[in-house]
Amino acid sequence: MSQETLASEIRQSALERNAQVESLRWKKFSVLDDGFVCLVDVMGDDSSIVQAARVSYGEGTKKVSDDRTLIRYLLRHRHTTPFEMAEIKFLVRVPMDCWRQWVRHRTANINEYSTRYSLAIAAAQTTDPGEWRTQAESNRQGSGDALPADLGQRLTQEEAELQAKIRDVYQSRISSGVAREQARKDLPLATYTEAYWKIDLHNLLHFLALRMDSHAQLEIRQYATTLGEQIVAPLFPIVWEAFLDYRMQSTFLTRLDSGVIQRLTANAAAAGTAPPFSDDAFIAAQDPTWIALNRSRERDECRSKLQRLGLLAQAQE
Ligand SMILES: Cc1cc2nc3c(=O)[nH]c(=O)nc-3n(C[C@H](O)[C@H](O)[C@H](O)COP(=O)(O)OP(=O)(O)OC[C@H]3O[C@@H](n4cnc5c(N)ncnc54)[C@H](O)[C@@H]3O)c2cc1C
């Protein structure tokens, strides 16, 4: 390819990229009842990762399949620094309880709305009657099923009254001359805040892997999923594909899990049975360290993995 053709292709792909970024920039993707995420700025694209990994310039638009193979290799083998070459800046509007989990991710830069300087945002996240969840029995941190609708009606009504009362008290303190930094002290965790959040792609994927996971709280999961699917996926399609394949939709097997699979399949070969195997077969093949335990989270996790892989029959309801 001539120098001119290469230069023209690079210019064309830069124009297309700019148009794509402009179509996303400041577009608010709604989350929860009054939250949103939007793209403010982005540095880099899929090719920035490839460029960093090869430590060379002028790759342009050629070798797309090589680039895909390289990105997939890097992500599969947890090569991190090439993914740090791309950065994204978002504007987010999030209830404080969600934000408190969000800011635990230290590898980002944050500038947040100040309720010392300005009046608190006059919006708090509300819960529809059908959205109240029970405490999970198996996971002490998690939620279980939806609560009955009539109970949900009462809880939503109480929530509305509580939020209105707190808002009145806040306004009364402000009208009485109380400093904003002190007047805010009793605002609920449901109060929305806004922040600029800038992070490199490596740490963003780490955040998304943790917060899109089913163990994360539903509300922050909705934010992470929206960030990932609406913004990261179109901006970094090859990275996103690899991220789904090697992180989100992959199954991590420990040494103990592998041992269970080996014993399970060896026992099945001897007995002439085929998958999906029964739970009795799983128990017979379990890791020796789990046998004496009435409850073992690791055994439960192993059972779920094997069910997902089609090796074990699904549990009966
Ligand atoms: C489902 C779930 C439940 C959780 N429950 C709790 C809980 O009950 N209580 C609680 O307190 N937290 C809880 N957390 C928060 C969790 O422990 C982490 O603080 C949070 O997920 C941020 O992860 P991180 O440190 O890997 O991310 P980041 O802060 O973005 O860091 C990314 C990586 O950079 C490195 N790093 C960053 N800063 C440092 C540092 N100062 N020193 C060394 N290495 C560093 C680490 O390798 C780290 O993994 C929970 C998180 C999840 C996803």
The ligand as a Gaussian input file, in Angstrom:
#p B3LYP/6-31G(d) Opt

LIG

0 1
 C      -19.723000      -7.895000      45.454000
 C      -18.836000      -7.003000      46.269000
 C      -18.976000      -6.957000      47.650000
 C      -18.143000      -6.139000      48.417000
 N      -18.300000      -6.094000      49.777000
 C      -17.540000      -5.269000      50.523000
 C      -17.697000      -5.187000      51.962000
 O      -18.514000      -5.882000      52.536000
 N      -16.917000      -4.309000      52.649000
 C      -15.979000      -3.538000      52.028000
 O      -15.298000      -2.762000      52.695000
 N      -15.801000      -3.592000      50.680000
 C      -16.554000      -4.427000      49.926000
 N      -16.374000      -4.466000      48.564000
 C      -15.374000      -3.596000      47.957000
 C      -14.132000      -4.386000      47.524000
 O      -13.498000      -5.012000      48.618000
 C      -13.140000      -3.455000      46.801000
 O      -12.737000      -2.452000      47.690000
 C      -13.756000      -2.797000      45.583000
 O      -14.440000      -3.741000      44.811000
 C      -12.651000      -2.152000      44.755000
 O      -11.891000      -3.176000      44.181000
 P      -10.331000      -2.988000      43.873000
 O       -9.592000      -2.586000      45.102000
 O       -9.888000      -4.232000      43.208000
 O      -10.400000      -1.803000      42.796000
 P       -9.438000      -0.540000      42.652000
 O       -9.434000       0.274000      43.886000
 O       -9.835000       0.138000      41.374000
 O       -8.028000      -1.174000      42.489000
 C       -7.712000      -1.964000      41.342000
 C       -6.494000      -2.786000      41.673000
 O       -5.407000      -1.878000      41.897000
 C       -4.632000      -2.334000      42.973000
 N       -4.624000      -1.301000      44.015000
 C       -5.341000      -0.165000      44.042000
 N       -5.044000       0.560000      45.113000
 C       -4.122000      -0.128000      45.788000
 C       -3.426000       0.099000      47.005000
 N       -3.570000       1.204000      47.717000
 N       -2.555000      -0.841000      47.402000
 C       -2.360000      -1.965000      46.700000
 N       -2.987000      -2.247000      45.540000
 C       -3.854000      -1.329000      45.103000
 C       -5.213000      -3.652000      43.431000
 O       -4.587000      -4.699000      42.750000
 C       -6.642000      -3.578000      42.955000
 O       -7.235000      -4.840000      42.740000
 C      -17.172000      -5.316000      47.780000
 C      -17.049000      -5.366000      46.395000
 C      -17.854000      -6.193000      45.636000
 C      -17.678000      -6.216000      44.134000

